[in-house]
Amino acid sequence: MSDNVIKMKFNKVTKVSAEWCGPCKQYAPIFEGFIPSIEDEWNIGYADIDTPEGSAFAEKHGIRGVPATVIERQGKEPEVIMGMRNEQQLIELFS
């Protein structure tokens, strides 16, 4: 197999937050520190509820508070995780 092969990523994780949210600011470095361990296999998204796009995303997924993490695995219903998670909890979610 060639190194030039493009890998298709069918799974997506989206961090939902807001600029004014204290817990979101605490969760950001945890989430960012975890991303390198999954970025080869997952698309990474960000939704700020203060923007029209982020607000629509949150509404679509029934998110009523931040921070939240939306895990979309191919062929499955999205999983919405409310609140902060530590690195070990994130590892368990993606195992």
Rosetta silent file (secondary structure, phi, psi, omega in degrees, C-alpha in Angstrom):
SEQUENCE: MSDNVIKMKFNKVTKVSAEWCGPCKQYAPIFEGFIPSIEDEWNIGYADIDTPEGSAFAEKHGIRGVPATVIERQGKEPEVIMGMRNEQQLIELFS
SCORE:     score description
SCORE:     0.000 S_00000001
   1 L     0.000  137.578 -176.910    0.000    0.000    0.000 S_00000001
   2 L   -81.128  150.598  175.061    1.324    3.427   -0.916 S_00000001
   3 L   -71.106  -12.867 -178.684    1.893    6.251    1.557 S_00000001
   4 L   -86.459    0.324  179.694   -0.044    8.453   -0.872 S_00000001
   5 L   -69.570  133.056  178.330   -3.335    6.676   -0.193 S_00000001
   6 L   -86.446  127.300  178.758   -5.939    9.012    1.266 S_00000001
   7 L   -85.861  129.431  176.648   -7.576    7.606    4.369 S_00000001
   8 L   -85.638  131.896  177.964  -11.335    8.062    4.564 S_00000001
   9 L  -111.112  116.198 -177.737  -12.587    9.134    7.982 S_00000001
  10 L  -102.855  -10.006  179.781  -16.231    8.260    8.582 S_00000001
  11 E  -101.420  149.929 -179.728  -16.380    9.034   12.290 S_00000001
  12 E  -141.105  140.854  172.085  -16.587   12.531   13.730 S_00000001
  13 E  -122.236  134.652 -178.715  -16.242   14.066   17.162 S_00000001
  14 E  -126.913  127.567  174.179  -17.401   17.628   17.786 S_00000001
  15 E   -91.977  124.442 -179.393  -16.670   19.741   20.853 S_00000001
  16 E  -106.875  126.525 -175.909  -19.536   22.107   21.587 S_00000001
  17 E  -152.612 -176.652  176.045  -18.681   25.146   23.666 S_00000001
  18 L  -143.728  147.707 -177.583  -19.116   28.883   24.133 S_00000001
  19 L   -59.657  -35.556 -175.406  -16.586   31.669   24.510 S_00000001
  20 L   -85.779   -3.677 -171.114  -18.128   32.843   27.828 S_00000001
  21 L   -86.608  114.822  178.811  -18.302   29.343   29.392 S_00000001
  22 H   -59.872  -51.510  178.101  -15.853   28.739   32.259 S_00000001
  23 H   -60.024  -30.896  177.519  -16.076   24.921   32.185 S_00000001
  24 H   -64.084  -39.177  179.367  -15.572   25.069   28.389 S_00000001
  25 H   -67.644  -33.045  176.945  -12.293   26.898   28.942 S_00000001
  26 H   -73.121  -35.940 -177.809  -11.213   24.209   31.428 S_00000001
  27 H   -74.798  -30.244 -174.990  -12.223   21.392   29.046 S_00000001
  28 H   -51.965  -51.606 -178.680  -10.468   22.877   25.995 S_00000001
  29 H   -67.815  -28.527  177.163   -6.883   21.847   26.896 S_00000001
  30 H   -66.889  -49.320  179.989   -8.048   18.357   27.934 S_00000001
  31 H   -61.838  -47.059 -179.163   -9.875   17.858   24.625 S_00000001
  32 H   -63.171  -35.323  178.624   -7.004   19.343   22.600 S_00000001
  33 H   -70.329  -27.901 -179.637   -4.496   17.136   24.397 S_00000001
  34 H   -81.253  -31.679 -173.429   -6.560   14.047   23.580 S_00000001
  35 H   -51.808  -43.966 -178.794   -7.120   14.827   19.868 S_00000001
  36 H   -55.536  -26.592 -178.549   -3.679   13.664   18.609 S_00000001
  37 H   -76.783  -13.944 -179.020   -4.481   10.122   19.752 S_00000001
  38 L  -124.944   -8.157 -170.691   -7.558    9.897   17.481 S_00000001
  39 L   -64.017  -19.406  176.484   -7.060   12.408   14.668 S_00000001
  40 L   -72.849  -25.003 -175.590   -5.819    9.776   12.198 S_00000001
  41 L  -109.365  -16.348 -172.717   -9.140    7.944   12.461 S_00000001
  42 E  -124.921  144.874  167.224  -11.621   10.709   13.297 S_00000001
  43 E   -81.332  139.946 -177.754  -12.770   14.000   11.824 S_00000001
  44 E  -111.853  130.411  179.987  -12.595   16.707   14.476 S_00000001
  45 E  -128.740  159.761  178.701  -15.201   19.444   14.671 S_00000001
  46 E  -135.044  135.818  177.965  -15.886   22.474   16.812 S_00000001
  47 E  -132.251  118.984  176.489  -19.217   24.200   17.382 S_00000001
  48 E   -97.839  117.946 -174.804  -19.507   27.522   19.213 S_00000001
  49 L   -66.957   -9.983  177.702  -23.132   27.970   20.302 S_00000001
  50 L   -84.384   -2.711  175.842  -22.778   31.732   19.939 S_00000001
  51 L  -104.795  155.000  178.290  -22.559   31.377   16.148 S_00000001
  52 H   -57.912  -41.397 -179.194  -25.557   30.544   13.925 S_00000001
  53 H   -66.292  -45.107 -179.880  -23.900   27.325   12.728 S_00000001
  54 H   -66.390  -39.229  177.151  -22.948   26.210   16.228 S_00000001
  55 H   -63.085  -42.709  178.962  -26.366   27.060   17.607 S_00000001
  56 H   -64.928  -40.391  178.313  -28.048   25.048   14.841 S_00000001
  57 H   -61.743  -46.425 -179.730  -25.706   22.109   15.501 S_00000001
  58 H   -62.474  -43.070  179.464  -26.516   22.194   19.235 S_00000001
  59 H   -63.455  -44.507  179.681  -30.236   22.396   18.560 S_00000001
  60 H   -56.975  -35.284 -176.489  -30.092   19.503   16.079 S_00000001
  61 L   -99.412    7.741  176.867  -28.426   17.316   18.720 S_00000001
  62 L    69.792   26.704 -178.510  -30.605   18.431   21.652 S_00000001
  63 L   -84.211  123.938 -177.697  -27.751   20.130   23.477 S_00000001
  64 L  -116.324    1.073  179.112  -28.994   22.495   26.154 S_00000001
  65 L  -154.800  159.467  179.677  -25.744   23.164   27.992 S_00000001
  66 L  -128.278  153.867    2.971  -22.026   23.390   27.380 S_00000001
  67 L   -78.040  160.037  175.307  -19.489   21.952   27.239 S_00000001
  68 E  -145.307  155.407  177.424  -20.669   18.922   25.314 S_00000001
  69 E  -127.406  126.394  179.770  -19.009   16.360   23.093 S_00000001
  70 E  -108.842  122.166 -179.454  -20.867   14.778   20.178 S_00000001
  71 E  -108.701  117.775 -179.599  -19.558   11.430   18.962 S_00000001
  72 E  -115.376  103.368  177.483  -20.800   10.362   15.545 S_00000001
  73 L   -94.274  141.836 -178.029  -19.780    6.822   14.634 S_00000001
  74 L   -52.596  126.400  174.807  -20.516    5.585   11.130 S_00000001
  75 L    80.035    5.210 -179.171  -23.945    3.985   10.939 S_00000001
  76 L  -124.279  157.791  174.878  -24.939    4.820   14.523 S_00000001
  77 L   -63.924  142.872  177.729  -27.002    7.512   16.202 S_00000001
  78 L   -60.437  143.794  176.454  -24.865   10.401   17.511 S_00000001
  79 E  -106.916  123.552 -179.626  -23.905   10.121   21.166 S_00000001
  80 E  -104.107  120.744  179.139  -24.077   13.382   23.124 S_00000001
  81 E  -107.490  113.887 -178.542  -21.847   13.573   26.187 S_00000001
  82 E   -88.225  142.981  175.351  -22.744   16.499   28.424 S_00000001
  83 L    86.850  176.358 -179.818  -20.171   18.217   30.614 S_00000001
  84 L   -73.680  153.747  172.951  -16.415   18.020   30.962 S_00000001
  85 L  -133.048  146.968  175.024  -14.496   14.773   30.694 S_00000001
  86 L   -88.201  175.218 -175.014  -10.968   14.037   31.799 S_00000001
  87 H   -61.583  -40.660  179.686   -8.452   12.369   29.496 S_00000001
  88 H   -63.084  -40.197  178.187   -9.068    8.875   30.899 S_00000001
  89 H   -64.841  -39.076  177.335  -12.828    9.254   30.337 S_00000001
  90 H   -64.406  -44.269  178.425  -12.211   10.360   26.757 S_00000001
  91 H   -56.435  -44.497 -179.875   -9.951    7.354   26.163 S_00000001
  92 H   -64.273  -38.492  179.138  -12.720    5.067   27.435 S_00000001
  93 H   -62.563  -31.766 -174.950  -15.316    6.747   25.186 S_00000001
  94 L  -103.025    6.853  179.312  -13.192    6.082   22.105 S_00000001
  95 L   -79.448    0.000    0.000  -12.012    2.553   22.981 S_00000001
